[in-house]
Amino acid sequence: MPGQDTVAKQDILHDKFFYFFLRLRKDRIRKVVAAVNNSYPEESAEQKARRLIAAQAPLSFFGGAIMHLPELIPGLGQAVEFLGFVGGTSALTRMHLYLILEIGLLYGKDIDDKARVPEMLSVVAATGLAAGISLLPGFLPVSKFLPLPIGGITAYVAAQMIGEEAIRLYSAPAKDLVPEPV
């Protein structure tokens, strides 16, 4: 049936995009969640999700800070600075995608369901916005070192917010996520 082929191709397209462009490895996500479930079998999904957020937030801080390191090395040029920023943003995006999918899996969500695609795109947008905020000091007459802590702090806060929103979204009953008919 033509309609089913289109849907299947869209699913394959999304999977390939996230796999090739953002190196999203769903097997790794499943292994991390299995390890958390085995290590903390008595804890609720929310407690396990908070463990994942607590483990990732410091890594996000580090990633957000180091993406600005090329700016501090004289003579590298704007192209290398830009590549450092893009590479850092890509790594942060990947980390945040893993976080929401790990949390989703803890709550029993199918990480292969195309319903995850809009959620993942929201994470990409939120991470890009957080990374962009750390560029603002470059337009002000302030220390060239300021983007490092700002980048770290915004990435840390983004990880916290993305994780908390994932808990809220995935723990809500399905009926709460559907708007009331008008």
TIVEXMAR-784476 format. One record per residue: residue number from 1; x, y, z of N, C-alpha, C, O in turn. Coordinates in pm, 1 decimal. Layout:
residues N
{NUM; {X; Y; Z}; {X; Y; Z}; {X; Y; Z}; {X; Y; Z}}
...
end
This chain:
residues 182
{1; {85.9; -118.0; 0.0}; {0.0; 0.0; 0.0}; {90.3; 124.0; 0.0}; {182.6; 130.9; 81.1}}
{2; {66.8; 222.0; -88.2}; {155.6; 337.7; -99.3}; {168.4; 418.5; 28.7}; {278.2; 464.7; 59.5}}
{3; {63.8; 437.2; 103.1}; {68.5; 516.2; 226.5}; {160.2; 454.1; 330.9}; {232.3; 525.0; 401.0}}
{4; {157.4; 320.5; 341.1}; {241.8; 252.3; 438.6}; {388.8; 263.9; 401.4}; {473.4; 279.0; 489.5}}
{5; {420.9; 257.1; 271.6}; {560.1; 272.6; 228.2}; {612.9; 409.9; 263.7}; {727.8; 423.1; 305.9}}
{6; {530.2; 513.1; 247.2}; {572.5; 649.2; 278.7}; {604.2; 662.2; 427.3}; {705.5; 721.2; 464.9}}
{7; {516.9; 606.6; 511.9}; {539.2; 614.0; 655.9}; {667.8; 540.2; 692.2}; {749.4; 591.3; 768.9}}
{8; {686.1; 419.0; 636.5}; {806.1; 341.5; 666.1}; {930.8; 415.9; 621.5}; {1030.4; 415.7; 693.9}}
{9; {929.0; 478.8; 506.2}; {1045.1; 552.3; 457.7}; {1074.2; 673.2; 546.7}; {1190.4; 706.0; 570.5}}
{10; {971.0; 738.7; 595.0}; {994.0; 850.7; 685.2}; {1060.4; 802.5; 813.2}; {1149.5; 869.2; 865.8}}
{11; {1018.1; 688.0; 863.2}; {1080.3; 633.1; 983.1}; {1226.1; 599.1; 957.1}; {1312.4; 627.6; 1040.1}}
{12; {1253.8; 539.1; 843.9}; {1391.8; 505.3; 807.3}; {1472.9; 632.8; 790.1}; {1587.9; 639.1; 833.6}}
{13; {1414.7; 734.1; 727.5}; {1482.9; 862.1; 709.0}; {1522.3; 923.1; 843.2}; {1636.1; 966.7; 860.4}}
{14; {1429.5; 926.4; 937.8}; {1459.0; 982.2; 1070.1}; {1570.4; 903.5; 1139.1}; {1664.2; 961.2; 1194.2}}
{15; {1558.2; 771.1; 1135.0}; {1661.3; 688.3; 1197.9}; {1798.2; 713.9; 1136.8}; {1897.1; 728.4; 1208.7}}
{16; {1803.8; 719.5; 1005.2}; {1931.7; 742.5; 937.7}; {1987.2; 881.0; 969.8}; {2107.6; 896.4; 990.1}}
{17; {1900.4; 981.5; 974.5}; {1945.4; 1116.4; 1007.7}; {2010.3; 1117.7; 1145.6}; {2123.0; 1164.8; 1160.7}}
{18; {1940.5; 1066.9; 1245.3}; {1993.8; 1069.5; 1381.7}; {2117.2; 980.7; 1395.1}; {2207.5; 1011.6; 1472.8}}
{19; {2121.6; 871.0; 1320.1}; {2236.0; 780.4; 1328.0}; {2360.0; 842.6; 1263.5}; {2466.8; 845.1; 1324.6}}
{20; {2346.6; 892.2; 1141.7}; {2463.5; 940.0; 1068.4}; {2506.8; 1081.4; 1107.3}; {2626.5; 1108.8; 1116.1}}
{21; {2412.2; 1170.0; 1130.5}; {2448.7; 1308.2; 1159.3}; {2475.6; 1333.5; 1307.1}; {2557.6; 1418.8; 1341.1}}
{22; {2408.2; 1261.2; 1394.8}; {2426.5; 1283.9; 1537.8}; {2481.0; 1160.9; 1609.8}; {2487.9; 1158.6; 1732.7}}
{23; {2519.2; 1059.6; 1534.3}; {2577.8; 936.6; 1589.5}; {2493.7; 876.3; 1701.3}; {2547.4; 829.3; 1801.6}}
{24; {2364.3; 877.6; 1684.3}; {2273.5; 823.7; 1785.0}; {2272.9; 671.7; 1775.1}; {2233.0; 615.3; 1673.3}}
{25; {2317.2; 606.8; 1880.9}; {2326.0; 460.7; 1885.9}; {2225.8; 410.1; 1988.9}; {2251.1; 416.1; 2109.2}}
{26; {2112.4; 360.4; 1941.3}; {2005.7; 317.3; 2031.8}; {2044.5; 194.0; 2112.9}; {1993.2; 174.6; 2223.1}}
{27; {2134.0; 110.3; 2060.6}; {2180.5; -4.0; 2139.1}; {2252.6; 42.3; 2265.5}; {2237.8; -17.3; 2372.2}}
{28; {2330.3; 149.0; 2252.1}; {2401.1; 204.9; 2369.1}; {2300.9; 255.3; 2472.8}; {2319.6; 235.4; 2592.8}}
{29; {2195.5; 320.1; 2426.3}; {2091.0; 370.9; 2515.9}; {2028.3; 254.6; 2592.7}; {2008.1; 263.0; 2713.9}}
{30; {1998.0; 146.9; 2521.8}; {1937.6; 30.2; 2586.3}; {2033.0; -31.6; 2689.6}; {1988.7; -75.8; 2795.7}}
{31; {2163.0; -35.0; 2659.4}; {2260.6; -91.6; 2752.7}; {2272.8; -6.4; 2879.0}; {2282.5; -60.0; 2989.4}}
{32; {2272.4; 125.1; 2863.3}; {2281.4; 213.9; 2979.5}; {2159.3; 195.9; 3069.0}; {2172.2; 186.6; 3191.0}}
{33; {2041.3; 191.1; 3008.8}; {1918.4; 175.1; 3087.3}; {1916.1; 38.6; 3154.5}; {1873.9; 27.9; 3269.7}}
{34; {1960.0; -64.7; 3086.3}; {1966.0; -198.0; 3148.1}; {2062.0; -197.2; 3267.0}; {2032.9; -257.9; 3370.1}}
{35; {2174.9; -129.7; 3253.9}; {2271.4; -121.5; 3363.8}; {2213.3; -46.2; 3483.1}; {2232.2; -87.3; 3597.5}}
{36; {2142.9; 63.8; 3457.0}; {2080.3; 140.4; 3565.5}; {1972.2; 56.1; 3632.2}; {1962.3; 52.8; 3754.9}}
{37; {1891.0; -12.2; 3551.2}; {1785.9; -97.9; 3608.0}; {1844.9; -211.0; 3691.8}; {1789.8; -245.7; 3796.3}}
{38; {1956.3; -268.7; 3646.9}; {2020.7; -377.0; 3722.9}; {2087.6; -325.3; 3849.2}; {2088.9; -394.3; 3951.2}}
{39; {2142.9; -205.6; 3843.7}; {2213.9; -150.3; 3959.2}; {2120.4; -97.2; 4067.1}; {2154.8; -99.0; 4185.3}}
{40; {2003.8; -50.3; 4027.9}; {1910.4; 11.5; 4122.2}; {1769.4; -45.7; 4103.0}; {1676.5; 29.2; 4072.8}}
{41; {1752.4; -176.6; 4120.2}; {1621.7; -238.0; 4092.2}; {1509.5; -190.2; 4185.0}; {1391.9; -195.9; 4148.7}}
{42; {1545.7; -143.7; 4303.1}; {1443.5; -101.2; 4399.7}; {1395.0; 41.5; 4376.3}; {1295.6; 83.0; 4435.9}}
{43; {1462.0; 115.6; 4292.4}; {1425.7; 256.0; 4270.9}; {1317.0; 270.0; 4164.2}; {1301.0; 184.3; 4077.3}}
{44; {1243.2; 380.4; 4173.6}; {1139.9; 411.7; 4074.8}; {1204.6; 464.0; 3946.5}; {1322.9; 497.9; 3944.8}}
{45; {1126.9; 469.9; 3841.4}; {1176.4; 524.6; 3714.6}; {1222.7; 668.6; 3733.6}; {1322.8; 709.8; 3675.0}}
{46; {1151.1; 745.0; 3814.5}; {1190.3; 884.5; 3837.9}; {1324.5; 893.1; 3909.6}; {1408.4; 975.8; 3873.9}}
{47; {1345.3; 809.8; 4009.0}; {1473.2; 811.4; 4080.6}; {1588.8; 774.4; 3986.9}; {1695.6; 835.4; 3991.3}}
{48; {1565.8; 674.7; 3903.3}; {1668.7; 633.7; 3807.1}; {1694.3; 744.8; 3706.0}; {1808.7; 770.0; 3668.1}}
{49; {1587.8; 810.5; 3662.8}; {1602.6; 920.9; 3567.2}; {1684.2; 1034.3; 3629.1}; {1768.2; 1094.9; 3562.4}}
{50; {1659.4; 1062.1; 3754.7}; {1736.2; 1167.9; 3822.4}; {1883.5; 1128.4; 3836.6}; {1971.1; 1214.9; 3834.2}}
{51; {1911.0; 1000.2; 3851.2}; {2050.4; 953.7; 3851.7}; {2116.3; 983.7; 3716.1}; {2230.0; 1030.5; 3710.0}}
{52; {2043.4; 956.2; 3609.1}; {2097.2; 982.8; 3475.7}; {2122.6; 1131.9; 3455.1}; {2225.0; 1170.7; 3398.8}}
{53; {2029.4; 1215.2; 3500.7}; {2046.7; 1360.9; 3488.9}; {2167.2; 1405.2; 3570.7}; {2249.2; 1484.1; 3523.6}}
{54; {2177.9; 1354.5; 3693.2}; {2289.8; 1393.0; 3780.2}; {2424.0; 1350.7; 3721.3}; {2524.3; 1419.8; 3739.5}}
{55; {2426.4; 1239.0; 3651.6}; {2550.8; 1194.1; 3589.2}; {2584.9; 1276.3; 3465.6}; {2702.2; 1298.9; 3435.9}}
{56; {2483.4; 1320.2; 3394.7}; {2508.7; 1390.6; 3269.9}; {2533.5; 1539.6; 3286.3}; {2612.6; 1596.7; 3211.3}}
{57; {2469.4; 1603.1; 3380.5}; {2480.1; 1748.9; 3393.3}; {2625.4; 1796.8; 3403.9}; {2660.7; 1893.6; 3336.6}}
{58; {2710.9; 1734.0; 3484.9}; {2850.7; 1780.1; 3488.9}; {2923.4; 1760.9; 3354.8}; {3008.2; 1841.9; 3317.4}}
{59; {2889.5; 1653.6; 3283.9}; {2948.8; 1633.6; 3151.0}; {2903.0; 1742.9; 3054.3}; {2980.4; 1790.1; 2970.9}}
{60; {2777.0; 1782.1; 3066.7}; {2725.7; 1890.8; 2982.8}; {2798.3; 2021.1; 3015.6}; {2831.7; 2098.3; 2925.7}}
{61; {2822.6; 2045.3; 3145.0}; {2897.4; 2165.0; 3183.8}; {3034.4; 2164.6; 3116.6}; {3075.2; 2263.9; 3056.3}}
{62; {3104.2; 2053.3; 3127.6}; {3237.3; 2040.6; 3068.2}; {3231.6; 2061.6; 2916.8}; {3312.4; 2135.8; 2861.0}}
{63; {3136.2; 1996.3; 2850.9}; {3121.3; 2011.4; 2705.8}; {3088.5; 2153.8; 2665.0}; {3141.1; 2204.4; 2565.8}}
{64; {3001.4; 2218.5; 2741.4}; {2964.7; 2356.9; 2711.0}; {3080.8; 2452.8; 2728.1}; {3091.1; 2552.5; 2656.7}}
{65; {3168.1; 2422.4; 2822.7}; {3284.3; 2508.6; 2845.6}; {3392.5; 2486.0; 2740.5}; {3446.2; 2582.1; 2685.4}}
{66; {3424.9; 2360.5; 2712.3}; {3538.5; 2335.4; 2622.9}; {3509.7; 2368.9; 2477.1}; {3603.0; 2381.7; 2397.8}}
{67; {3383.4; 2383.4; 2440.3}; {3357.6; 2418.2; 2300.3}; {3407.8; 2559.5; 2268.3}; {3416.9; 2596.9; 2151.4}}
{68; {3439.9; 2637.0; 2370.7}; {3492.2; 2771.5; 2349.2}; {3644.3; 2779.6; 2361.8}; {3701.4; 2887.1; 2343.5}}
{69; {3709.4; 2670.5; 2392.2}; {3855.4; 2672.1; 2406.7}; {3929.5; 2720.8; 2282.0}; {4025.8; 2796.3; 2295.8}}
{70; {3889.1; 2680.9; 2160.8}; {3962.9; 2730.0; 2043.6}; {3965.8; 2883.3; 2032.5}; {4057.1; 2939.0; 1971.6}}
{71; {3868.1; 2950.0; 2090.0}; {3864.6; 3095.7; 2085.2}; {3978.4; 3158.5; 2165.5}; {4015.6; 3273.5; 2142.0}}
{72; {4033.2; 3082.9; 2259.9}; {4137.3; 3135.6; 2347.4}; {4278.5; 3116.6; 2291.6}; {4374.4; 3172.8; 2344.4}}
{73; {4290.6; 3039.1; 2187.1}; {4422.5; 3012.1; 2129.8}; {4446.6; 3109.9; 2015.1}; {4379.1; 3103.7; 1912.3}}
{74; {4543.0; 3200.1; 2033.2}; {4568.2; 3301.2; 1930.6}; {4614.8; 3238.3; 1799.2}; {4690.1; 3140.9; 1798.5}}
{75; {4569.2; 3295.1; 1690.3}; {4615.4; 3255.5; 1559.1}; {4541.3; 3139.4; 1495.8}; {4573.4; 3101.7; 1383.1}}
{76; {4444.3; 3081.7; 1563.3}; {4372.7; 2969.0; 1502.9}; {4277.1; 3013.7; 1392.1}; {4254.2; 2940.5; 1295.8}}
{77; {4223.7; 3130.0; 1406.0}; {4131.7; 3178.9; 1304.6}; {3987.5; 3143.5; 1334.1}; {3956.8; 3053.9; 1412.8}}
{78; {3901.0; 3217.2; 1268.3}; {3757.7; 3201.3; 1292.5}; {3705.7; 3065.8; 1245.7}; {3613.3; 3011.5; 1306.1}}
{79; {3762.8; 3010.7; 1140.3}; {3714.8; 2882.1; 1089.5}; {3733.1; 2772.9; 1194.1}; {3641.8; 2693.8; 1217.9}}
{80; {3850.0; 2768.2; 1256.4}; {3875.2; 2666.6; 1358.8}; {3788.1; 2693.3; 1482.4}; {3737.0; 2599.5; 1543.7}}
{81; {3771.5; 2820.1; 1518.5}; {3683.9; 2853.9; 1631.2}; {3542.1; 2806.7; 1603.3}; {3476.2; 2750.3; 1690.6}}
{82; {3495.5; 2829.9; 1480.6}; {3360.6; 2788.8; 1441.7}; {3347.7; 2636.9; 1446.2}; {3247.3; 2585.0; 1494.9}}
{83; {3447.9; 2565.4; 1396.1}; {3443.7; 2419.3; 1398.5}; {3440.6; 2366.3; 1542.3}; {3371.9; 2268.2; 1570.7}}
{84; {3514.2; 2430.7; 1632.2}; {3510.3; 2391.6; 1772.9}; {3372.2; 2410.2; 1831.4}; {3323.4; 2324.9; 1905.5}}
{85; {3309.0; 2521.8; 1798.4}; {3174.7; 2549.4; 1847.5}; {3075.0; 2448.6; 1790.9}; {2992.4; 2394.6; 1864.6}}
{86; {3082.4; 2423.2; 1660.6}; {2990.5; 2329.0; 1597.2}; {3011.6; 2188.2; 1652.1}; {2915.3; 2117.7; 1682.0}}
{87; {3136.6; 2147.9; 1665.0}; {3165.2; 2015.1; 1720.3}; {3116.5; 2001.0; 1862.8}; {3060.2; 1898.0; 1899.8}}
{88; {3138.0; 2104.1; 1942.9}; {3091.5; 2101.6; 2081.2}; {2940.2; 2097.0; 2090.6}; {2884.4; 2023.8; 2172.4}}
{89; {2874.5; 2174.9; 2007.3}; {2728.1; 2176.3; 2006.0}; {2673.9; 2041.0; 1962.4}; {2574.4; 1992.9; 2016.5}}
{90; {2739.0; 1980.5; 1865.4}; {2697.4; 1847.4; 1819.4}; {2710.3; 1744.7; 1931.3}; {2620.5; 1662.6; 1950.4}}
{91; {2819.9; 1748.3; 2004.7}; {2839.1; 1654.5; 2115.2}; {2734.7; 1676.5; 2224.9}; {2680.1; 1580.4; 2279.0}}
{92; {2707.5; 1802.0; 2257.2}; {2605.0; 1831.6; 2358.3}; {2467.4; 1783.6; 2312.4}; {2391.3; 1726.7; 2390.7}}
{93; {2436.8; 1806.5; 2187.0}; {2308.1; 1762.2; 2133.6}; {2295.2; 1611.5; 2146.0}; {2191.6; 1560.6; 2188.9}}
{94; {2398.7; 1541.5; 2109.0}; {2398.6; 1395.5; 2117.4}; {2379.0; 1350.6; 2262.9}; {2300.4; 1259.7; 2289.6}}
{95; {2449.7; 1413.5; 2355.9}; {2435.8; 1377.8; 2497.4}; {2292.9; 1400.3; 2545.8}; {2238.0; 1317.9; 2618.9}}
{96; {2233.4; 1510.9; 2505.3}; {2098.0; 1542.0; 2549.8}; {1995.9; 1449.0; 2485.1}; {1895.9; 1414.4; 2547.9}}
{97; {2019.5; 1408.2; 2360.9}; {1930.5; 1311.7; 2296.6}; {1936.3; 1177.7; 2368.7}; {1833.6; 1114.6; 2393.5}}
{98; {2057.0; 1135.4; 2401.8}; {2070.9; 1010.7; 2476.8}; {1993.4; 1021.1; 2608.2}; {1924.7; 926.8; 2647.3}}
{99; {2004.2; 1134.3; 2675.6}; {1938.0; 1151.8; 2805.1}; {1787.2; 1134.3; 2793.5}; {1727.7; 1060.4; 2871.9}}
{100; {1724.3; 1201.3; 2696.7}; {1577.3; 1189.4; 2690.1}; {1535.0; 1049.7; 2647.9}; {1432.8; 999.4; 2694.6}}
{101; {1611.4; 986.7; 2561.2}; {1574.5; 851.0; 2520.0}; {1597.9; 750.7; 2632.8}; {1520.7; 656.0; 2648.0}}
{102; {1702.4; 770.2; 2711.4}; {1724.2; 684.2; 2828.2}; {1609.6; 699.9; 2927.3}; {1558.8; 601.3; 2980.8}}
{103; {1569.4; 823.7; 2951.3}; {1458.2; 847.8; 3043.7}; {1329.3; 790.2; 2987.1}; {1251.2; 728.9; 3060.0}}
{104; {1306.9; 809.3; 2858.9}; {1188.9; 750.7; 2795.7}; {1185.0; 599.3; 2812.4}; {1080.8; 541.9; 2843.9}}
{105; {1298.7; 535.9; 2791.1}; {1306.6; 390.2; 2804.9}; {1281.6; 347.2; 2949.4}; {1218.8; 244.0; 2973.0}}
{106; {1329.7; 424.5; 3045.5}; {1301.6; 394.3; 3186.6}; {1151.4; 393.7; 3214.1}; {1102.8; 316.0; 3296.3}}
{107; {1078.9; 480.5; 3145.1}; {934.6; 489.8; 3163.4}; {858.3; 397.8; 3068.4}; {736.1; 408.0; 3056.5}}
{108; {929.9; 308.4; 3000.9}; {863.5; 210.3; 2915.5}; {824.4; 260.8; 2778.2}; {744.4; 196.5; 2710.3}}
{109; {877.9; 373.2; 2735.4}; {846.8; 425.2; 2602.6}; {931.5; 352.7; 2497.8}; {1044.6; 312.2; 2524.4}}
{110; {875.2; 337.6; 2380.3}; {944.9; 275.1; 2268.7}; {1032.9; 380.3; 2202.6}; {981.7; 474.7; 2142.5}}
{111; {1163.7; 365.3; 2213.0}; {1253.5; 467.5; 2157.7}; {1262.7; 458.7; 2005.9}; {1323.9; 544.4; 1942.3}}
{112; {1202.3; 355.9; 1947.7}; {1196.9; 344.7; 1801.8}; {1067.9; 402.7; 1745.2}; {1053.2; 413.1; 1623.4}}
{113; {974.9; 440.5; 1831.4}; {847.0; 496.9; 1788.3}; {870.3; 634.4; 1727.6}; {947.1; 714.5; 1780.7}}
{114; {803.4; 661.1; 1615.6}; {822.5; 791.9; 1550.9}; {767.5; 906.4; 1635.5}; {790.8; 1022.9; 1603.4}}
{115; {695.2; 875.6; 1742.6}; {649.8; 979.3; 1836.0}; {768.3; 1044.2; 1906.3}; {755.9; 1155.4; 1957.5}}
{116; {883.5; 976.4; 1909.5}; {1003.8; 1033.3; 1972.2}; {1068.2; 1140.3; 1883.9}; {1143.2; 1223.6; 1934.7}}
{117; {1041.1; 1140.3; 1754.7}; {1108.0; 1234.3; 1663.9}; {1081.6; 1380.6; 1701.0}; {1177.8; 1456.9; 1710.6}}
{118; {956.7; 1424.0; 1722.5}; {936.4; 1564.3; 1762.8}; {1004.2; 1597.2; 1895.7}; {1053.6; 1708.3; 1914.8}}
{119; {1006.3; 1501.2; 1986.8}; {1073.3; 1522.4; 2115.6}; {1223.2; 1541.7; 2093.7}; {1285.7; 1628.1; 2155.3}}
{120; {1278.9; 1460.9; 2006.0}; {1421.6; 1470.9; 1976.5}; {1453.8; 1602.7; 1905.5}; {1556.8; 1664.4; 1932.9}}
{121; {1367.5; 1645.0; 1816.0}; {1389.5; 1773.1; 1747.7}; {1381.8; 1888.9; 1846.8}; {1453.7; 1987.8; 1832.4}}
{122; {1295.7; 1877.1; 1946.3}; {1288.5; 1980.3; 2050.9}; {1418.9; 1988.1; 2128.3}; {1463.3; 2097.1; 2164.4}}
{123; {1480.7; 1873.0; 2154.3}; {1608.5; 1869.8; 2224.9}; {1717.9; 1933.9; 2139.4}; {1802.0; 2007.5; 2190.8}}
{124; {1716.6; 1906.1; 2010.6}; {1814.6; 1967.1; 1920.2}; {1801.4; 2119.1; 1925.8}; {1901.4; 2190.1; 1936.0}}
{125; {1677.6; 2168.9; 1919.1}; {1653.7; 2314.2; 1922.8}; {1694.8; 2373.6; 2057.2}; {1758.6; 2478.8; 2061.2}}
{126; {1659.6; 2308.1; 2166.2}; {1694.3; 2359.7; 2299.3}; {1845.3; 2363.5; 2319.6}; {1898.3; 2458.7; 2377.0}}
{127; {1913.9; 2261.1; 2273.0}; {2059.4; 2257.6; 2287.4}; {2123.9; 2366.2; 2202.3}; {2218.1; 2431.8; 2246.7}}
{128; {2074.8; 2385.3; 2082.1}; {2126.9; 2492.8; 1996.3}; {2106.4; 2629.8; 2058.5}; {2194.7; 2715.3; 2051.7}}
{129; {1991.6; 2650.7; 2118.3}; {1963.6; 2778.1; 2185.1}; {2057.4; 2798.4; 2303.7}; {2112.5; 2907.0; 2322.0}}
{130; {2075.4; 2694.6; 2383.6}; {2165.2; 2704.7; 2499.1}; {2308.1; 2733.2; 2453.9}; {2377.6; 2814.3; 2515.1}}
{131; {2351.6; 2667.5; 2348.2}; {2487.2; 2691.0; 2297.1}; {2499.5; 2832.8; 2241.3}; {2602.6; 2898.0; 2257.8}}
{132; {2395.6; 2879.1; 2176.3}; {2398.2; 3014.0; 2119.4}; {2408.9; 3122.4; 2224.8}; {2470.8; 3226.2; 2201.3}}
{133; {2349.2; 3099.4; 2340.6}; {2356.1; 3197.2; 2448.8}; {2500.8; 3222.1; 2489.8}; {2538.1; 3334.3; 2524.1}}
{134; {2581.3; 3117.4; 2485.9}; {2720.7; 3132.6; 2527.8}; {2803.1; 3215.5; 2429.8}; {2917.3; 3250.3; 2459.8}}
{135; {2747.4; 3247.4; 2313.4}; {2816.5; 3333.8; 2217.2}; {2797.1; 3482.0; 2247.4}; {2873.2; 3565.4; 2198.2}}
{136; {2697.8; 3515.3; 2326.4}; {2664.9; 3655.5; 2353.4}; {2780.3; 3738.6; 2408.7}; {2795.8; 3853.7; 2367.7}}
{137; {2862.6; 3685.3; 2500.8}; {2973.2; 3768.0; 2551.4}; {3070.3; 3812.9; 2441.6}; {3139.0; 3913.8; 2457.7}}
{138; {3076.4; 3740.1; 2332.3}; {3164.3; 3777.4; 2221.8}; {3125.8; 3909.7; 2157.8}; {3207.2; 3971.9; 2089.5}}
{139; {3003.7; 3952.6; 2179.1}; {2956.1; 4078.6; 2123.9}; {2968.3; 4194.3; 2222.6}; {2930.2; 4307.4; 2192.5}}
{140; {3021.6; 4164.6; 2340.1}; {3034.9; 4266.0; 2444.3}; {3182.5; 4287.3; 2477.0}; {3263.9; 4196.9; 2458.2}}
{141; {3217.1; 4405.3; 2525.3}; {3356.9; 4429.6; 2562.8}; {3388.5; 4370.4; 2701.2}; {3405.6; 4442.8; 2799.2}}
{142; {3395.7; 4236.2; 2705.9}; {3424.1; 4165.9; 2831.0}; {3539.9; 4069.5; 2808.6}; {3591.2; 4057.2; 2697.4}}
{143; {3579.3; 4003.3; 2912.5}; {3689.8; 3908.6; 2906.3}; {3664.4; 3799.6; 2803.4}; {3552.5; 3750.0; 2790.1}}
{144; {3769.0; 3763.1; 2730.9}; {3754.5; 3656.3; 2632.4}; {3738.2; 3519.7; 2699.9}; {3708.1; 3421.4; 2632.2}}
{145; {3757.5; 3512.0; 2830.9}; {3739.9; 3387.9; 2905.7}; {3594.7; 3366.5; 2948.9}; {3558.2; 3255.7; 2988.3}}
{146; {3511.9; 3469.9; 2942.3}; {3374.1; 3462.3; 2989.6}; {3290.0; 3355.6; 2917.8}; {3205.6; 3293.7; 2982.8}}
{147; {3308.4; 3331.0; 2787.6}; {3227.0; 3226.5; 2724.0}; {3244.9; 3086.6; 2783.3}; {3153.2; 3004.8; 2775.6}}
{148; {3361.2; 3057.6; 2842.1}; {3381.1; 2924.7; 2899.8}; {3282.7; 2895.4; 3012.6}; {3209.8; 2796.5; 3004.6}}
{149; {3277.7; 2978.4; 3118.4}; {3180.6; 2947.2; 3224.0}; {3035.9; 2963.6; 3177.8}; {2948.2; 2888.5; 3220.5}}
{150; {3011.0; 3060.6; 3091.3}; {2873.2; 3077.9; 3042.9}; {2831.6; 2956.4; 2961.3}; {2720.0; 2906.6; 2976.2}}
{151; {2921.0; 2908.5; 2874.9}; {2891.4; 2788.6; 2796.5}; {2867.2; 2668.5; 2886.2}; {2775.5; 2589.8; 2862.7}}
{152; {2949.9; 2654.7; 2989.3}; {2933.0; 2543.4; 3082.5}; {2803.1; 2551.3; 3159.7}; {2730.9; 2452.5; 3172.5}}
{153; {2774.1; 2669.4; 3210.8}; {2652.5; 2686.8; 3291.0}; {2527.9; 2666.6; 3206.2}; {2434.5; 2599.2; 3249.8}}
{154; {2524.5; 2723.2; 3086.4}; {2403.9; 2706.9; 3002.9}; {2385.3; 2561.3; 2961.3}; {2272.1; 2513.1; 2955.1}}
{155; {2493.6; 2491.2; 2932.8}; {2482.0; 2349.2; 2896.8}; {2435.5; 2266.8; 3016.8}; {2355.0; 2174.9; 3001.7}}
{156; {2485.7; 2299.2; 3134.8}; {2445.6; 2230.5; 3257.5}; {2295.4; 2251.8; 3282.9}; {2221.6; 2156.8; 3309.1}}
{157; {2252.8; 2376.2; 3274.8}; {2111.3; 2408.5; 3297.1}; {2024.4; 2342.6; 3189.2}; {1915.9; 2292.7; 3219.1}}
{158; {2071.2; 2342.5; 3065.2}; {1994.7; 2278.3; 2958.1}; {1976.7; 2129.6; 2986.7}; {1867.4; 2076.1; 2968.3}}
{159; {2082.1; 2062.5; 3031.3}; {2071.6; 1919.3; 3063.3}; {1969.9; 1897.1; 3174.5}; {1888.1; 1805.5; 3167.3}}
{160; {1975.5; 1981.6; 3277.3}; {1879.8; 1970.6; 3387.9}; {1736.3; 1990.4; 3338.0}; {1647.1; 1911.7; 3369.7}}
{161; {1715.6; 2095.8; 3260.3}; {1580.4; 2126.6; 3212.1}; {1528.7; 2019.1; 3116.8}; {1412.5; 1979.2; 3125.2}}
{162; {1613.8; 1972.6; 3027.0}; {1573.7; 1868.9; 2932.2}; {1538.6; 1741.2; 3008.5}; {1438.0; 1676.8; 2978.5}}
{163; {1620.0; 1704.5; 3106.1}; {1591.7; 1585.7; 3185.8}; {1462.2; 1597.0; 3264.5}; {1381.8; 1503.9; 3267.1}}
{164; {1442.5; 1711.7; 3328.6}; {1319.0; 1731.8; 3406.1}; {1196.1; 1729.4; 3316.0}; {1092.7; 1673.2; 3352.4}}
{165; {1207.5; 1789.8; 3199.8}; {1094.5; 1790.2; 3106.5}; {1067.0; 1648.7; 3055.4}; {951.4; 1611.2; 3035.8}}
{166; {1172.3; 1570.2; 3033.9}; {1153.4; 1431.1; 2991.7}; {1081.0; 1351.4; 3100.2}; {991.8; 1272.1; 3070.1}}
{167; {1119.0; 1372.5; 3225.8}; {1049.2; 1304.7; 3335.7}; {902.1; 1344.5; 3335.7}; {814.0; 1259.1; 3345.7}}
{168; {876.2; 1473.4; 3324.3}; {737.4; 1520.8; 3323.8}; {658.9; 1460.9; 3207.5}; {546.2; 1414.5; 3224.7}}
{169; {719.1; 1462.3; 3090.4}; {651.0; 1413.0; 2970.6}; {625.4; 1263.0; 2978.2}; {513.6; 1217.7; 2953.7}}
{170; {727.7; 1186.3; 3011.9}; {715.7; 1041.2; 3007.0}; {642.4; 982.9; 3126.9}; {592.2; 870.7; 3119.2}}
{171; {635.0; 1055.7; 3236.4}; {563.0; 1003.5; 3352.8}; {415.0; 1038.0; 3348.4}; {336.5; 981.5; 3424.6}}
{172; {375.6; 1128.8; 3261.4}; {235.4; 1170.3; 3251.9}; {153.2; 1060.0; 3185.5}; {197.4; 998.5; 3088.4}}
{173; {33.6; 1035.6; 3238.3}; {-55.3; 940.0; 3169.3}; {-86.0; 990.0; 3028.5}; {-93.0; 1110.8; 3005.8}}
{174; {-103.9; 900.2; 2936.1}; {-126.8; 936.0; 2795.9}; {-245.5; 1031.3; 2781.1}; {-243.3; 1119.3; 2695.0}}
{175; {-347.8; 1015.1; 2862.9}; {-465.9; 1101.9; 2849.6}; {-432.3; 1248.3; 2884.8}; {-496.6; 1340.5; 2834.7}}
{176; {-332.0; 1268.6; 2970.4}; {-292.5; 1405.3; 3007.1}; {-220.4; 1475.7; 2893.5}; {-211.9; 1598.5; 2893.1}}
{177; {-168.8; 1401.4; 2798.1}; {-91.2; 1459.6; 2688.9}; {-178.7; 1495.9; 2568.8}; {-133.3; 1564.0; 2476.9}}
{178; {-303.9; 1450.3; 2569.8}; {-395.6; 1478.6; 2459.6}; {-483.3; 1595.7; 2498.5}; {-547.4; 1591.8; 2603.4}}
{179; {-488.0; 1702.3; 2415.3}; {-571.1; 1817.4; 2450.7}; {-719.3; 1780.8; 2450.4}; {-765.6; 1696.3; 2373.7}}
{180; {-791.3; 1848.4; 2539.7}; {-936.2; 1828.5; 2546.5}; {-1001.2; 1877.9; 2417.7}; {-959.0; 1979.8; 2363.0}}
{181; {-1103.4; 1807.6; 2367.9}; {-1173.3; 1855.4; 2247.4}; {-1248.1; 1984.9; 2277.5}; {-1300.1; 2004.8; 2387.4}}
{182; {-1252.1; 2071.0; 2178.6}; {-1317.0; 2201.0; 2196.6}; {-1461.3; 2195.1; 2157.7}; {-1531.7; 2295.6; 2166.3}}
end
